[in-house]
Amino acid sequence: MISKRTLALSGALILGTSTALVARQRLDILKGGSLRLAATGWTISPVGSAHATMGDTLLSAALRPDGQLLAVTNGGGAAHGVSLIDTATGALKQQVKFGRTHAGLVWSPDGGTLFICGGNSGLIQVLTKQADGSYAPGAPLTVLDTKPIAAGTKKAKRQSGVYLGGITLAPSGKRLYAADLTSDTIVALNTDGTEKIERELEDGARPGALRPTADGKYLLCALWGKAQVLVLDAATLETKRTLKVGAHPNDLLLASDGRLFVSCGNDDSVYVFDFANLDVSASVRDEDSPQLEKIVTRLPQQSSPGATPSSLALSPDEKTLYVACSDINAVAVIATERRGGSKVAGFIPTAHYPTTVTVSSDGKKLFIGSSKGVGTGANPSEKPDPEYARGFSYILSLLSGVVSTVPTPDAKQLADHTRKCLANVPKVREPKPGSSAIPSKLGERSPIEHVLYIIKENRTYDQVLGDLGKGNGDKSLCLFGEDVTPNHHALAREYVTLDNLYCSGEVSVDGHHWSNAGIVPDFMQRTWPAQYGGKGAPPLNGGDSGDPLSMTPSGKIWDACQRAGVSYRTYYYHTKKNQSEEWAAARAKGERDSKAADIFIRELAEFEKNNNLPKFMVMALSEDHTRGATAGAFTPKASVASNDQGIGKIVEACSKSKYWSKLAIFIIEDDAQNGPDHVDAHRTVGLVVSPYTRLGRVDSTFYTTCSFLRSMELILNVPPLSVFDASATPLWASFGTKPDTTPYTCRPPKIDLNAKNPGGTSEAKESAELDLDEPDHLDQAEEQTLNKVIWESVKGKGVPYPGPTHRFLGMSTASPQAPRGY
């Protein structure tokens, strides 16, 4: 259901969602307009003379040797494939679909053949030029045989024994190289598939980007997992030298003068080496890497990490380096004429999450590929894409990649572009010190000394609070109303109602990173859309597993606490640091939220007794994810009601403790699971409970997950983790200055917490096919199946499932400010 009214939201507008309006909005954005992103509050304002759209998650781009065609791969939730773009016009000329693709794309020297990395297919796909100038698929080359794990089980569809992370071609055009992320293996094979050799690297190396030297003597290999670049003998794959670089090296570029440029996504930098004078003798130490310089790609005044450089391109005269900076939606322009003395000249604004940048052969144009295009927009009722199962609109199905053709800017144009980039960063106006219990800046003292952060699972605002009677709700979409969630309702009424809060995460895989780190690592951004699109999970371990591919630049909020000397305790399955062992054991046994809360309450009593309550505590209460209609499992209503009781009991215990006058509880979903909500499928349930929030007011300020993080950081005097929490608006308006320490009383359940699903129903059958062991094991089709099952379980089959709503959040009218630091 879609609201027909237009709402003013902190200077932005939520716009209507007719098909014609959506099309016009997208066109406006690509014609010099701008869009505020719901997930972060940042604005995009892409420039360009032409914009070609295609499937989401653009992973590679390569210019044909004659410069007339640009090939771009997309490997996200939509059908994977290659798009060929006419570089003269910027128009899409041909598209070819493949089962799987990933980063890695290379032309043969004559431009007659295009080789495409096949990701978890274990193949290198091949396109060959036809007589009419078009390209057609040829026989693929098998790099490594796929080896599914635990075939026939639910886990098998999430894991594969092969995940190619990059390919390249020798200058001769006769020898291909491929990197397998799963087995840490480099493979060399002839273009006809013969004479294959393999080299296994150190465990956890995670090889990705590959580049040959111009003479074909060496092969360069970026190791995502080791923050290194290997120099390999191209004939034997023997390691000749190891270069140390920043975290997450993701692209390599060799200049004709012998300079090697390496972009490092988790380091916000480009490392530059004097490769021409590199000593590869056995006696040289790797520590003696001939690094010429390190170029930082952050915006001016940006001290927190999050630029995320991910693609490199040089102008034909090699005097200018272009760097796609994914998270700040910009391409950095770097003057590189002075060897070892490069200078960041400015930035070019792009569409959402740029991941490829290419320079035309004459140097007059840039081709910038953005993985998420111009955002999700609305989901009008149209014929569903067959790649998106079940026919229900989904966040992924509303994303599309876009390749923008941008004239190479002169100095004046670059200055204008840079001003736009700076204007796209949210502007946070600090309140007068002392006007809120949340400090206006780091270093100011807060009357709140302890924070409890509770992360729940996958509910929208309307699903829970649509019937609240205050704030912007739609009761027709409410599934878990006051009879199911009496404590959520009481807390929202008595303390503060947040009806304009949005999850920064799209799905659980990235949602937990947003919730505890304020950013999602580049490798995960490149792979979660394919995973949720049902195209296979990457070889990635999340949480605090130690997997470098899932690590964020500054770690998680508990890491920031540790660095700042702030005590903490975790009741959270994404980390074992300072974890409650009793809570972890209870979760492993499937303890319900209403019972797991008792573990925290017992520990709270001990903390009171010993006067040692940690300053920061983080907890997962996930039962509101539900197990759908699985036969014999607790019903969706009973599951959400148990979660509600857990929340109510914890708040009551805290409010009756001696710490209550100095404590604040922040409660949010990690993502909204794309469920029904009349404003946007990112809009979610959030509660802030403290003596300083017992105001009974509605706060309609635009907030995101990162707003919660920033608020807690200010209270704890902990620096921000990324550019996103650094630029998010804290919940200043939700906190007063005079505490009301009246204890809260948990509202008893109004339904049977032990009600279970019957067997033999169609919903039970559908639920049995889902992997519901943990919240983040479903792909997009399965999540929509679960959403529909929950809807029908509560509403009945006679009420049509509405599907999710997505909206454009405002055309910015702010005037760009003059750049500083240039």
Secondary structure, DSSP 8 states (H G I E B T S, - for coil): ----S-EEETTEEE----HHHHHHHHHHHTTT--EE-TTT--EE----SEEEEESS-EEEEEE-TTSSEEEEEE-SSS--EEEEEETTT--EEEEEE-S---S-EEE-TTSSEEEEE-GGG-EEEEEEE-TTS-EEE---EESS----SSTTSGGGGG--S--EEEEEE-TTSSEEEEEETTTTEEEEEETTS-S-EEEE--TT--EEEEEE-TTSSEEEEEETTTTEEEEEETTT--EEEEEE--SSEEEEEE-TTSEEEEEETTTTEEEEEEGGG---STTS-GGG--EEEEEE---TT--SS---EEEEEE-TTSSEEEEEETTTTEEEEEE--STT--EEEEEEE-SSSEEEEEE-TTSSEEEEEETTTT-----------TTSGGG---TGGG--EEEEEEE---HHHHHHHHHHHHHTS-------TTSSSS-SSTTS--S--EEEEEEE-S-BHHHHHTTSSSSS--GGG-SS-TTT-HHHHHHHHHTEEE-SEE-S-SSHHHHHHHHHHSS--HHHHHHHHHHHTTS---S---TTS--GGG--TT--HHHHHHHHT--EEEE-TT--TTB-HHHHHHHHTT--HHHHHHHHHHHHHHHHHHT---SEEEEE--GGG--TT-TTSB-HHHHHHHHHHHHHHHHHHHHTSTTGGGEEEEEEES--TT---SS-TTBB-EEEESTTS---EEE---EEHHHHHHHHHHHHT---SSHHHHTS--SGGG--SS-----------SS-TT-B--SSSHHHHHHHTS--SSTT---HHHHHHHHHHHHHHHH-TTS---------B----------S--
